Amino acid sequence: MDLKSKIILISGPTASGKSNFAIQLAKKLNGEIINTDSMQVYKELKILSARPLKKNYQKIKHHLYGFQSAKKIFSTGDWLKLAIAKVYEIKKRKKVPILVGGTGLYFKAITQGLVSIPEIPMQFRNKIRTLHKKLGQNKFYLKLLKLDPISKNKINPTDTQRTIRAYEVKSFTNKSLHQWFEDTKAVFKERDFYKLYIDFPRPELIERINQRTEEMLEGGAIQEVKSFIKLNVKKDKTANKAIGINEIKDYLNKKKNLEETKEIIEIKTRQYAKRQSTWARGHMSDWHKIKPQDLEKFLKKI
């Protein structure tokens, strides 16, 4: 199996052992690892994001981990620019880029490109929302079809959110939302990638999630949240969405005891893993699915 000419993508639900597998693969292929997880980019979230520890890097170079301030906005577009640059850099060194993580949108962006619709001013958007409220969904949808006939077979007449979005994009840019999507091109070709998805059986995954939650709480997650609180990160920043922050805040405010906190974090992590698996079914059907027990065999084949 010739993987040395490929850009390797490794995904899977949280706690499925992606990082460790990526390190083993990088050792075999003379590769370097690029983070593809939206929470592991933040400096302040080492434990809660389950960022690979430097002592476990095993001399493999890791990129885009823990470099971004939680106080700043970091978008999929920001990540994509940096990731593309890193892929070229790694290839220039005659090494294999291995992108690993659990953020589906990042993988979608690198494989399919990212739509660059101009930012629409809030005032303009609010005007359209007011018009939608006034007309109601049915009449507003018919108005959209007059403005943007391409939407007819693309948007369900009952889908309020997408109807409004299509209307505001066409009104503001004079170009259909669907044309924006069609004109989006990825930097790399489909044949450049080798895509692997670690397909973990749910009962085993739940066990691993519970174990990891315990290790996080024993290994400094509470202190990490205390430090995070001191940063006064604005509510609209993505870092606030990290599982464990609000739960540990409740524990620190004595709203929950430690056992309850642990249980809530486990539940939320299981729900997140389920969302990742659902995303994979819808968006990663062409990926090579691999069972955890076959990872060793896969490495030996290379």
C-alpha positions in Angstrom: 0.0 0.0 0.0 1.7 3.2 -1.2 0.7 5.9 1.3 3.9 8.0 1.0 2.6 10.1 -1.8 -0.7 10.8 -0.1 -2.1 13.4 2.4 -3.5 11.1 5.1 -6.6 12.0 7.0 -7.5 10.2 10.2 -10.9 10.8 11.9 -13.1 9.0 14.4 -15.2 9.7 17.4 -13.7 11.3 20.5 -11.6 8.9 22.7 -11.1 6.4 19.8 -7.3 6.5 20.0 -6.7 8.7 16.8 -3.7 10.6 18.2 -1.8 7.5 19.2 -2.6 5.7 16.0 -1.4 8.8 14.0 1.9 8.8 15.9 2.5 5.1 15.0 1.6 5.7 11.4 3.9 8.8 11.2 6.8 6.6 12.5 6.2 4.1 9.8 5.8 6.6 7.0 8.2 9.4 8.1 5.2 11.6 8.6 4.3 14.8 10.5 1.0 15.4 12.2 -1.4 18.3 11.7 -4.1 19.0 14.2 -7.7 18.8 12.8 -9.6 19.4 16.0 -11.2 22.8 16.7 -10.6 22.6 20.5 -7.0 21.4 20.4 -5.9 24.6 18.8 -6.3 26.5 22.1 -3.4 27.1 24.3 -5.5 27.2 27.5 -7.4 23.9 26.9 -4.7 21.2 27.1 -6.5 18.7 29.4 -10.2 19.3 28.4 -9.5 19.0 24.7 -7.4 15.8 25.2 -4.5 17.4 23.4 -1.7 15.0 22.8 1.0 15.5 25.4 4.5 16.6 24.2 6.1 13.7 26.2 4.1 11.3 24.0 5.0 12.8 20.6 7.7 10.1 20.3 9.9 12.5 18.2 7.2 13.1 15.7 6.6 16.7 14.7 3.1 18.0 15.6 1.6 21.2 14.1 -1.3 23.5 15.0 -1.7 22.3 18.6 -2.2 24.7 21.5 -1.0 27.9 19.6 -4.2 30.0 19.6 -5.6 32.2 22.4 -9.1 31.3 23.6 -9.9 35.0 23.7 -9.7 35.2 19.9 -12.0 34.0 17.2 -10.5 31.1 15.2 -12.7 30.0 12.2 -12.6 27.0 9.9 -11.2 29.4 7.3 -8.4 30.4 9.6 -7.5 26.7 10.2 -7.8 25.8 6.5 -5.2 28.5 5.5 -2.7 27.3 8.1 -3.3 23.6 7.4 -2.8 24.0 3.6 0.5 25.9 4.3 1.6 23.1 6.6 0.8 20.3 4.1 3.0 22.1 1.5 5.7 22.6 4.1 5.7 19.0 5.1 5.7 17.7 1.5 8.6 20.0 0.7 10.6 18.2 3.4 9.7 15.0 1.6 7.6 13.8 4.5 4.0 12.6 4.8 1.3 15.0 6.1 -1.1 13.2 8.5 -4.2 15.2 9.5 -5.8 13.9 12.6 -8.8 15.0 14.7 -12.5 14.9 15.2 -13.8 18.1 13.6 -15.8 17.1 10.6 -16.0 20.7 9.2 -12.2 20.9 9.0 -12.0 17.7 7.0 -14.8 18.9 4.7 -13.0 22.2 4.2 -9.6 20.6 3.3 -11.2 18.0 0.9 -13.9 20.1 -0.7 -12.8 23.7 -0.2 -14.6 26.4 1.8 -17.3 28.8 0.5 -16.1 32.4 0.7 -19.4 34.3 0.7 -18.8 37.9 1.6 -19.9 38.9 5.1 -23.4 40.3 5.1 -23.9 43.3 7.5 -26.2 42.5 10.5 -28.5 45.5 9.6 -29.1 44.0 6.1 -29.7 40.5 7.6 -32.2 41.9 10.2 -34.1 43.7 7.5 -34.6 40.3 5.7 -35.7 38.6 8.9 -38.3 41.3 9.5 -39.6 40.8 6.0 -39.8 37.0 6.6 -41.7 37.6 9.8 -44.1 39.9 8.0 -44.8 37.6 5.0 -44.6 34.2 6.8 -42.6 31.3 5.4 -44.9 30.3 2.5 -45.0 33.8 0.8 -41.4 34.5 1.6 -40.4 31.2 0.0 -42.3 32.1 -3.2 -40.5 35.5 -3.1 -37.2 33.7 -2.9 -38.0 31.6 -6.0 -38.7 34.8 -8.0 -35.4 36.2 -6.8 -33.4 33.0 -7.1 -35.1 30.3 -9.2 -32.1 27.9 -8.7 -33.4 27.5 -5.1 -36.5 25.7 -6.3 -35.2 22.1 -6.2 -32.5 22.8 -3.7 -34.3 24.2 -0.6 -37.3 22.6 1.1 -40.3 25.0 1.2 -40.5 24.5 5.0 -36.8 25.1 5.7 -37.0 28.6 7.2 -33.3 28.9 8.0 -32.0 28.0 4.5 -34.7 30.1 2.8 -33.7 33.2 4.7 -30.0 32.5 4.1 -30.5 32.0 0.3 -32.5 35.2 0.1 -30.0 37.3 2.0 -27.0 35.9 0.0 -28.7 36.5 -3.4 -30.0 40.0 -2.4 -26.6 41.1 -1.1 -24.2 39.5 -3.5 -26.4 39.2 -6.6 -25.2 35.6 -6.9 -27.2 32.5 -5.8 -26.1 30.7 -2.7 -25.9 27.5 -4.8 -23.6 29.1 -7.3 -21.3 30.1 -4.4 -21.2 26.4 -3.4 -20.6 25.2 -7.0 -17.8 27.7 -7.6 -16.0 26.5 -4.5 -12.9 24.4 -5.3 -10.6 22.5 -3.1 -6.8 23.2 -3.3 -6.1 19.4 -3.4 -7.5 16.7 -5.6 -9.6 13.9 -4.3 -6.8 11.4 -5.4 -4.3 13.2 -3.2 -6.0 11.9 0.0 -6.1 8.6 1.8 -9.0 8.8 4.3 -9.3 6.6 7.4 -12.1 6.5 9.9 -11.6 4.6 13.2 -15.0 2.9 13.7 -15.2 2.2 17.4 -18.0 -0.1 18.8 -20.2 2.1 21.0 -20.0 0.0 24.2 -16.2 0.0 24.2 -16.1 3.7 23.3 -18.4 4.6 26.3 -15.9 2.7 28.6 -13.0 4.7 27.1 -14.9 8.0 27.5 -15.6 7.3 31.2 -12.0 6.3 31.8 -10.7 9.4 30.1 -13.1 11.7 32.0 -11.8 10.3 35.3 -8.2 10.8 34.2 -8.9 14.4 33.1 -10.5 15.3 36.5 -7.6 13.7 38.4 -5.0 15.2 36.0 -5.7 18.9 36.4 -9.0 19.7 34.5 -10.4 21.6 37.5 -7.3 23.8 37.8 -7.4 24.3 34.0 -11.0 25.7 34.3 -10.0 27.9 37.2 -7.3 29.5 35.0 -9.8 29.7 32.1 -12.3 31.6 34.3 -9.6 34.2 35.1 -9.2 34.9 31.4 -12.7 36.4 31.2 -13.2 34.9 27.7 -16.3 36.5 26.0 -19.3 34.2 25.7 -19.3 34.3 21.9 -15.9 32.7 21.7 -15.7 29.1 20.5 -13.4 27.9 23.3 -16.4 28.2 25.7 -18.0 25.3 24.0 -15.4 22.8 25.2 -17.1 20.1 27.1 -16.2 20.4 30.8 -15.9 24.1 31.2 -19.5 24.9 32.2 -19.7 21.6 34.1 -16.6 22.3 36.2 -17.8 25.9 36.7 -20.9 24.5 38.3 -18.8 22.3 40.5 -16.6 25.3 41.6 -19.8 27.3 42.3 -21.0 24.3 44.5 -24.0 23.6 42.3 -22.8 20.0 41.7 -20.6 17.6 43.6 -17.6 16.0 41.9 -19.4 12.7 41.1 -22.3 14.5 39.5 -19.8 16.7 37.5 -18.0 13.6 36.2 -21.3 12.0 35.2 -22.5 15.1 33.3 -19.2 15.4 31.4 -19.4 11.7 30.5 -23.0 12.1 29.2 -22.1 15.2 27.1 -19.0 13.5 25.7 -21.0 10.5 24.7 -23.5 12.8 23.0 -20.7 14.5 21.2 -19.3 11.1 20.0 -22.7 10.2 18.7 -22.9 13.5 16.7 -19.5 12.8 15.3 -20.6 9.3 14.2 -23.8 10.8 12.6 -21.7 13.3 10.7 -19.4 10.5 9.5 -22.3 8.5 8.2 -23.5 11.5 6.2 -20.2 13.1 5.1 -17.6 10.3 5.3 -19.2 7.4 3.4 -16.2 7.2 1.0 -13.6 6.9 3.9 -11.9 3.6 4.7 -13.6 2.4 7.9 -11.2 0.6 10.2 -12.0 -1.3 13.5 -9.8 -0.6 16.5 -8.6 -4.2 16.6 -7.4 -3.9 13.0 -5.2 -0.9 13.5 -2.1 -3.0 14.3 -2.7 -5.2 11.2 -3.0 -2.0 9.1 0.4 -0.7 10.4 2.1 -4.0 9.6 0.8 -4.0 6.0 2.6 -0.7 5.3 
